């Protein structure tokens, strides 16, 4: 019986490692974000369901349309993803995000919470 328990625990441990590896594989590196998003317009929705269009320009500037609001700002790569500073949104304070691939689109997160879902236009 002890051997069966050890085998079962080993299988559970392997499953957990596989799930963790799959999740890590879906997370975009800063280099992938640059390659996939720079110079592109993304369309989707915020975590609250508001329509969203955001453009990541090659010069580091950015444009956003959320619902009926428009703003401009800057973006940069960080160690774990990217950071955005908008002129009005978030009081002009920089916020850093991480990103994951989600099918043919992407999900972005702030402090581990879903921020937006979008895909290239």
C-alpha positions in Angstrom: 0.0 0.0 0.0 2.9 2.4 0.8 4.2 2.0 -2.8 0.8 2.8 -4.3 0.6 6.0 -2.2 4.1 7.0 -3.4 3.2 6.4 -7.0 0.0 8.4 -6.6 1.8 11.3 -5.0 4.5 11.2 -7.7 1.7 11.4 -10.4 0.0 14.3 -8.6 3.4 16.1 -8.3 4.1 15.6 -12.1 0.6 16.9 -12.9 1.2 20.1 -10.9 4.6 20.6 -12.6 3.0 20.2 -16.0 0.2 22.7 -15.3 2.7 25.2 -13.9 4.9 24.8 -17.0 2.0 25.3 -19.3 0.9 28.4 -17.5 4.5 29.8 -17.6 4.7 29.0 -21.3 1.7 31.2 -22.0 3.2 34.2 -20.2 4.7 36.6 -22.7 8.3 37.8 -22.2 9.0 41.5 -22.6 10.7 40.7 -25.9 7.6 38.8 -27.2 5.4 41.8 -26.2 7.7 44.1 -28.2 7.7 41.8 -31.2 4.0 41.0 -31.2 2.5 44.4 -30.2 4.9 47.2 -31.3 3.3 49.3 -34.0 -0.1 47.5 -33.7 -3.6 48.3 -32.6 -5.3 45.9 -30.3 -9.1 45.6 -29.9 -11.0 44.0 -27.1 -12.5 44.8 -23.7 -11.5 45.7 -20.2 -12.1 43.3 -17.2 -15.3 45.4 -16.6 -16.5 44.7 -20.1 -15.8 48.2 -21.5 -14.8 48.2 -25.2 -11.1 48.8 -25.6 -8.8 49.9 -28.4 -5.1 50.4 -27.6 -2.2 51.2 -29.9 1.5 50.5 -28.9 3.5 52.8 -31.2 7.1 52.1 -32.1 8.4 55.3 -30.5 7.0 54.3 -27.1 3.9 56.5 -27.3 0.5 54.8 -26.8 -3.2 55.7 -27.5 -6.2 54.2 -25.8 -10.0 54.4 -26.3 -11.9 52.9 -23.4 -15.7 53.2 -23.7 -16.2 56.8 -24.7 -12.9 58.0 -23.1 -9.7 58.6 -25.1 -6.2 59.1 -23.7 -2.6 59.2 -24.8 0.6 58.2 -22.9 3.8 56.1 -23.1 4.7 52.5 -22.7 7.9 50.7 -22.0 9.1 47.2 -21.4 9.8 46.0 -17.9 11.6 43.0 -16.5 8.3 40.9 -16.4 6.1 42.6 -19.1 5.4 46.2 -19.8 4.4 49.5 -18.1 2.0 52.2 -19.1 1.7 55.8 -18.1 -1.5 57.6 -19.4 -2.0 61.3 -19.3 -5.4 61.0 -17.4 -6.1 57.4 -16.7 -4.9 56.1 -13.3 -4.1 59.7 -12.4 -1.1 59.7 -14.7 0.7 57.1 -12.6 2.7 54.4 -14.2 1.3 50.8 -13.8 3.1 47.7 -14.9 1.4 44.7 -16.4 2.1 41.1 -17.4 0.6 39.5 -20.4 -0.5 36.0 -21.4 -1.4 34.4 -24.7 -5.1 33.5 -24.8 -5.9 31.6 -28.0 -5.5 34.1 -30.8 -5.5 37.0 -28.4 -4.0 38.2 -25.1 -4.9 38.9 -21.5 -3.2 41.5 -19.4 -2.9 41.6 -15.7 -2.1 44.2 -13.0 -1.1 42.7 -9.7 -2.3 39.3 -10.8 -5.8 40.6 -11.6 -7.3 40.6 -15.1 -7.1 44.0 -16.6 -8.0 43.5 -20.3 -8.4 41.0 -23.1 -7.6 42.0 -26.7 -6.2 40.8 -30.0 -4.6 42.6 -33.0 -7.0 44.5 -35.2 
